[in-house]
Amino acid sequence: MTTSERWLQALEARHFSDLTFQEVSRSLRALSATYVERRGRIRDGAALSGAGKRAAFALFYGPLHYLLVREIVQAIGDAACTRDGGRDRDRDPERVALLDLGCGTGAAGAAWAEFARVTQVLAVDINPWALSEAAQTYREFGCRTRTLRSDASTLKCPKGPALILAAFTVNELDDASRASLLPRLLERATDGDRVLIVEPLAKAASPWWEQWSAAFRGAGGRADEWRFRVDLPALVAKLDRAAGLNHGQITGRSLFL
């Protein structure tokens, strides 16, 4: 059994201990509607309100984010690793090999950590439940992890160089927070960090994308749109059908510098 399979198995055992499949699939439909039709409520915590939505997020969107970031970093290749592969920082408990901003359940960051073979992680989120979930995810992937409850846009980043990830995070910030975060990320990249931004493909979710794309490309980075056909885990495929969704391919867009 692979590490990701063990992680998924642990997810199912934990979240189905108190909920039925029907309850989770019903919550997934509500969660999907929040992301598509009521995005303004995300910053108010609507996406993770209630055990059903939290379980749906962990069991469905978490694995999808893992699969998407896994495919992206594989496509980018060796450029998505730090110069020393994280080995020196992994020996130093005060350093960070991967900084996961707005970590959610840690699924996206775990995909990059696995690819880059780093194990020292700082997971940052404003939601206590997300931090707890991320700690368990990273534990399943063999990472030594510190969690920090903080806003990604105001965090004082630890010393680099490191991998810095913001997956499905920047779109949930307000305009002022995004404006302050962009130059800080560009500066970190010039200091030797690798910065990866991942967001949904839908333009409505990221009206700021063109500005950020121009900034990353101007600094020597890249902007990509992705469509991958992957085999969904059995539970994810079952939830996909039950909620009336269609993930025959997984999609997203990324900025990398």
C-alpha positions as CSV (number, residue, x, y, z in Angstrom):
1,M,0.0,0.0,0.0
2,T,1.4,3.4,-0.9
3,T,1.6,6.4,1.4
4,S,-1.3,8.2,-0.3
5,E,-3.4,5.0,0.0
6,R,-2.7,4.8,3.7
7,W,-3.6,8.5,4.1
8,L,-6.9,8.0,2.2
9,Q,-7.7,4.9,4.3
10,A,-7.1,6.9,7.5
11,L,-9.3,9.7,6.2
12,E,-12.2,7.4,5.6
13,A,-11.9,5.7,9.0
14,R,-11.8,9.0,10.8
15,H,-14.6,10.9,9.0
16,F,-17.0,8.0,8.6
17,S,-16.8,7.1,12.3
18,D,-19.7,9.6,13.0
19,L,-21.2,10.2,9.5
20,T,-22.8,8.1,6.8
21,F,-21.9,8.3,3.2
22,Q,-25.3,9.9,2.5
23,E,-24.6,12.7,5.0
24,V,-21.2,13.4,3.5
25,S,-22.5,13.4,-0.1
26,R,-25.3,15.8,0.9
27,S,-22.8,18.0,2.6
28,L,-20.6,17.9,-0.5
29,R,-23.4,19.2,-2.7
30,A,-23.9,22.1,-0.3
31,L,-20.1,22.7,-0.1
32,S,-19.8,22.7,-3.9
33,A,-22.6,25.3,-4.1
34,T,-20.8,27.5,-1.7
35,Y,-17.7,27.5,-3.9
36,V,-19.6,28.1,-7.1
37,E,-22.5,30.3,-6.2
38,R,-21.7,31.8,-2.8
39,R,-17.9,32.5,-2.9
40,G,-18.4,35.6,-0.8
41,R,-19.2,33.5,2.2
42,I,-15.9,31.5,2.1
43,R,-14.0,34.1,4.1
44,D,-16.7,34.0,6.7
45,G,-16.0,30.3,7.3
46,A,-19.1,28.9,5.4
47,A,-17.1,26.3,3.6
48,L,-16.1,24.5,6.8
49,S,-19.2,25.1,8.9
50,G,-20.5,21.8,10.3
51,A,-19.0,18.3,10.6
52,G,-20.6,17.2,7.3
53,K,-18.9,20.0,5.2
54,R,-15.6,19.5,7.0
55,A,-15.8,15.7,6.2
56,A,-16.7,16.4,2.6
57,F,-13.9,18.9,2.2
58,A,-11.4,16.4,3.7
59,L,-12.6,13.3,1.8
60,F,-13.3,14.9,-1.6
61,Y,-11.5,18.2,-2.2
62,G,-8.4,17.1,-0.2
63,P,-7.6,14.1,-2.5
64,L,-8.4,16.2,-5.6
65,H,-6.0,18.9,-4.4
66,Y,-3.4,16.2,-3.7
67,L,-3.8,14.8,-7.2
68,L,-3.7,18.1,-8.9
69,V,-0.6,19.4,-7.1
70,R,1.1,16.0,-7.6
71,E,0.6,16.3,-11.4
72,I,1.7,20.0,-11.5
73,V,5.0,19.5,-9.6
74,Q,5.8,16.4,-11.7
75,A,5.1,18.4,-14.9
76,I,7.4,21.3,-13.6
77,G,10.0,18.7,-12.7
78,D,13.3,19.3,-10.8
79,A,12.7,23.1,-10.8
80,A,10.1,22.4,-8.1
81,C,12.7,21.3,-5.6
82,T,15.1,23.4,-3.6
83,R,18.7,23.4,-4.5
84,D,19.6,20.8,-1.8
85,G,16.3,18.9,-2.0
86,G,15.6,20.0,1.6
87,R,18.2,17.7,3.1
88,D,20.1,20.4,5.1
89,R,16.9,22.0,6.5
90,D,15.5,18.6,7.4
91,R,18.5,18.1,9.7
92,D,17.9,21.5,11.4
93,P,14.7,21.6,13.5
94,E,14.7,25.4,13.3
95,R,14.5,25.5,9.5
96,V,11.6,24.9,7.2
97,A,11.8,22.9,4.0
98,L,8.1,23.5,3.0
99,L,5.9,26.5,4.0
100,D,2.2,25.7,3.4
101,L,0.3,28.9,3.4
102,G,-3.5,28.5,3.9
103,C,-2.8,24.8,4.3
104,G,-6.3,23.5,4.5
105,T,-6.1,19.8,5.2
106,G,-2.4,19.7,4.1
107,A,-3.2,17.6,1.0
108,A,-1.8,19.9,-1.6
109,G,1.4,20.5,0.5
110,A,1.8,16.8,1.1
111,A,1.9,16.2,-2.7
112,W,4.8,18.7,-3.1
113,A,6.6,17.4,0.0
114,E,6.4,13.9,-1.3
115,F,7.7,14.8,-4.7
116,A,10.6,17.0,-3.3
117,R,11.4,14.5,-0.5
118,V,11.3,17.1,2.2
119,T,9.9,16.4,5.7
120,Q,10.2,19.6,7.6
121,V,6.9,21.6,7.2
122,L,5.3,24.7,8.6
123,A,1.5,24.6,8.0
124,V,-0.3,27.9,8.3
125,D,-4.0,28.5,8.4
126,I,-6.6,30.6,10.2
127,N,-8.9,27.7,10.8
128,P,-8.1,25.5,13.9
129,W,-9.8,22.4,12.4
130,A,-7.8,22.7,9.2
131,L,-4.6,22.9,11.2
132,S,-5.5,19.8,13.1
133,E,-6.4,18.0,9.9
134,A,-3.1,19.1,8.2
135,A,-1.1,17.9,11.1
136,Q,-2.6,14.4,10.6
137,T,-2.1,14.5,6.9
138,Y,1.5,15.4,7.1
139,R,2.0,12.8,9.8
140,E,0.7,10.2,7.4
141,F,3.3,11.3,4.8
142,G,6.1,11.1,7.3
143,C,6.7,14.9,7.7
144,R,7.8,16.7,10.9
145,T,5.3,19.5,11.1
146,R,4.7,22.6,13.0
147,T,1.3,24.3,12.7
148,L,0.6,28.0,13.1
149,R,-2.7,29.8,13.3
150,S,-2.1,32.9,11.2
151,D,-3.2,34.8,8.2
152,A,-1.1,33.9,5.2
153,S,-0.8,37.5,4.0
154,T,0.6,38.8,7.3
155,L,2.8,35.9,8.3
156,K,6.5,36.6,8.9
157,C,8.0,33.9,6.9
158,P,10.9,31.8,8.4
159,K,14.3,31.9,6.8
160,G,14.7,30.2,3.5
161,P,15.4,28.9,1.0
162,A,12.3,26.8,1.1
163,L,9.4,25.6,-1.0
164,I,6.5,28.0,-0.5
165,L,3.0,26.9,-1.5
166,A,-0.3,28.8,-1.6
167,A,-2.8,26.3,-3.0
168,F,-6.5,27.5,-3.3
169,T,-5.5,30.3,-0.8
170,V,-4.9,33.5,-2.6
171,N,-8.5,33.6,-4.0
172,E,-9.8,33.6,-0.5
173,L,-7.9,36.7,0.6
174,D,-9.3,40.3,0.3
175,D,-7.8,42.7,-2.2
176,A,-5.6,44.5,0.4
177,S,-4.1,41.2,1.7
178,R,-3.4,40.0,-1.9
179,A,-1.7,43.2,-2.7
180,S,0.6,42.9,0.3
181,L,1.4,39.2,-0.3
182,L,2.5,39.4,-3.9
183,P,5.7,41.5,-3.5
184,R,6.7,39.4,-0.5
185,L,6.4,36.2,-2.5
186,L,8.4,37.7,-5.4
187,E,11.1,38.8,-3.0
188,R,11.3,35.4,-1.4
189,A,11.8,33.8,-4.8
190,T,14.7,36.1,-5.6
191,D,16.3,34.9,-2.3
192,G,16.3,31.3,-3.4
193,D,12.8,30.0,-2.5
194,R,10.6,28.1,-4.9
195,V,7.1,29.6,-4.9
196,L,4.0,27.8,-6.3
197,I,0.5,29.3,-6.4
198,V,-2.4,26.9,-7.4
199,E,-5.9,28.1,-8.0
200,P,-9.1,26.9,-9.8
201,L,-9.3,27.2,-13.5
202,A,-12.5,29.3,-13.4
203,K,-11.7,32.9,-14.1
204,A,-14.5,34.1,-11.8
205,A,-12.7,32.7,-8.8
206,S,-9.5,34.7,-9.5
207,P,-10.1,38.1,-11.2
208,W,-6.7,39.1,-10.0
209,W,-4.9,36.3,-11.9
210,E,-3.7,38.3,-14.9
211,Q,-1.9,40.8,-12.6
212,W,-0.2,38.0,-10.7
213,S,0.7,36.1,-13.9
214,A,2.3,39.2,-15.4
215,A,4.3,39.7,-12.1
216,F,5.5,36.1,-12.0
217,R,6.4,36.0,-15.7
218,G,8.2,39.4,-15.4
219,A,10.3,37.9,-12.6
220,G,11.3,35.0,-14.8
221,G,8.6,32.6,-13.6
222,R,5.8,30.7,-15.4
223,A,2.0,30.7,-15.6
224,D,0.2,27.5,-16.7
225,E,-3.2,26.1,-17.1
226,W,-3.6,22.4,-16.5
227,R,-6.0,19.6,-17.4
228,F,-5.1,16.1,-16.2
229,R,-6.9,12.8,-16.6
230,V,-6.2,10.7,-13.6
231,D,-7.8,7.7,-11.9
232,L,-9.8,9.0,-9.0
233,P,-9.7,7.1,-5.7
234,A,-12.7,4.9,-5.4
235,L,-14.4,7.0,-2.6
236,V,-13.7,10.2,-4.4
237,A,-15.3,8.8,-7.6
238,K,-18.3,7.6,-5.7
239,L,-18.8,11.0,-4.0
240,D,-18.3,12.7,-7.4
241,R,-21.2,10.7,-8.8
242,A,-23.4,11.0,-5.8
243,A,-23.1,14.8,-5.6
244,G,-23.8,15.2,-9.4
245,L,-20.3,16.5,-10.1
246,N,-18.0,15.6,-12.9
247,H,-14.3,15.2,-12.4
248,G,-13.4,13.1,-15.5
249,Q,-10.4,15.4,-15.5
250,I,-8.9,17.6,-12.8
251,T,-8.1,21.1,-13.7
252,G,-6.3,24.1,-12.3
253,R,-3.9,27.0,-13.0
254,S,-0.6,27.7,-11.4
255,L,2.2,30.3,-11.0
256,F,5.7,29.1,-10.3
257,L,8.9,31.0,-9.7
